[in-house]
């Protein structure tokens, strides 16, 4: 299982889409946030209400849950497989690995990758996708705090200046670890 972690605008979703093209399956992330233009219902995320999300959590249907900007995110328990890739947050890495152990799935290799991009490049990317200046400033400030110790919890750091190169590095490291 590949877990991608990165600040807003770092290219996590683009990398995830490329991994899917190369044979990885996408974990469906459940979220209470509003749908962005172009997102299909069961493709990137499954959009649920806060009540539905809490019910899923209480029924142990999620590997983890996290709150970001007042919205909830969680990876479905059925995503705990070798050939699955997903996006998560720093605070959830430990939770996911502990849940895998709790479920007796220690044999499934879970590799975590921090996707790094400079703040300037992230700002450009967020503007391009239609985020407001105010929203970008808020996300960058939150990310600075949330990602202060990211390198302590991930297995690898990938600099995402070029998507193809970043994806190749992730696959190479994931495959190497499976041998």
N, C-alpha and C positions, 0 to 999 in steps of 0.2 A: 504494500500500500504506500502510495506517495502522498505526502501532505505538503501542500504549498502554503507558505506563510509570507506575507509581505504587506507593506503599507499600501494605502489607497493609491492607485495609479501605478503600481509597480509592474503590472502585466500578468498578474496571477491568472485571470480568466483567459487571456490570450494563450498563455502557456498551457493551461488546462485543455483548451480546445485543440492545441497542437498535439498534446499527449494522446487525446482521443483519436485523432487522425492516425496515430502510430500504434493503435491497438489497445490502449488503456481504456478502461471504462470510467465514466464520470460517476462519482458518488453524488447522489442527489442531496443537496443541502436544503434543509427546511428553514424557512425564514419568515418573520413577520413584517419585514420591510416592504416598502412599495416596489412594484415592478418597474425596472428601467425600460426605456424604449428598446425594442428589439429582443427582449428576453422572452423565451417561450416557456409556457407553464411547467412542463416536466423536463426541461432541458438543463438549464443552469441551476434553477432553484424550484422547490415546490413552495409556493406561497400559501401560508396558512395564517389563521387568526392567532392572537395571543392565547386564547382559550384552547384552541386545537393544539398549539405547541405545548402548553402545559400538560394537556392530557397525554400527549406522546411521551413527554419526559416522565410523567408519573407511571406510565405503563412500560417503562424501560425500552422504548422503541428508538432511543437516540443514544449514540456513542458519547456525545458530549453536548453541552449547551453553553452558549455564551451570549452576552449582551454587548452590543456596540451601538452607540448613538441612540439608545433607547429602543432598539429592535433586537429580537432574539434570532440566533442562528444555531443550527444543530445538524449533525451528520447522522443519517439513519443507520441503525445497527446492522442492517443487511449489507452495508458497504464495506464491512470488514473483510476484505479479500485482497490477495496478492496483486491482482491486475487492475486495481482501482486507484484513481487519483482524485484528490479533492483539495479544496481550499479551506483553511481553518485560521485560527488566531493563536497568538503566542500562548495565552493562558490555557489553551485547550490541549496542547501537546501531551502534557503529563496525564491529563484526564483520559485521553484516547488510549494511550499505552496501558494505563491502569485498567480501563474497561476491557481491553483485549485480554489482559491477564485474568481478570475476574471471570471472563467468559470461556477461559481455557483455550485461548487462541494465540498463545505465545509463539507458536510456529510461524505465524504470519509476520513477515518482516515489515516493519513500519519505518519508512525513511522520511525524515522531515527536512525540507529545503526552505531556507530564507531567501526570498527573491529581493535582491537589493537594486535600487535605482536611486540616483541623486534626487534631492528634493526639487531641484529646478526642472528636471526631466519629468518627474511625477506631476508637477504643476501643469506643464504643457499637455501631458496626456489627459489629465482631468478636465482641463479647459476644452480639449478636443472632443471629449465625450459629453460635454454639455453641463458640467458641474459649475455652480456659481462661484464667484471669487470668495464670497463669505463662507460657503460650504467647504471650499478647498482649504482656506486658512484654518478653519475649525478642525478639519480632518488631519492636517499636517501637525497642528499643535497636539491633538490627541495621540496621533501616531508616535510623535517624538517621545512621549511618556511611555506608551504601551510597548514600544520596541527598544527601549533603553538596554534591556538585557537579553534580547532575542538570541544572540549568538551563544548564550549559555544553555539554551534549551533545544536548539536544532542540531541536526547531524551535519548539514552542509550549508554554505552560503554560496549563492549563484548570483553573479552580477548580470543583470538583464539589460545590456546595451543593445544586443542583437538577439531577437527571439530564437532564430534557428540554432544559434550557438548555445543559448541557455537550455533549450529543450534537449539538444544532443548531450550536454553535460549531465543533465538530470537522468536521462535514460541510461547513460553509461554508468553512472554511480549506482543507480538502482539495480541494474543487471549485475554489476560487479559484486554487490552485496548479497545477491541471491545464490551465487556459486558456492 
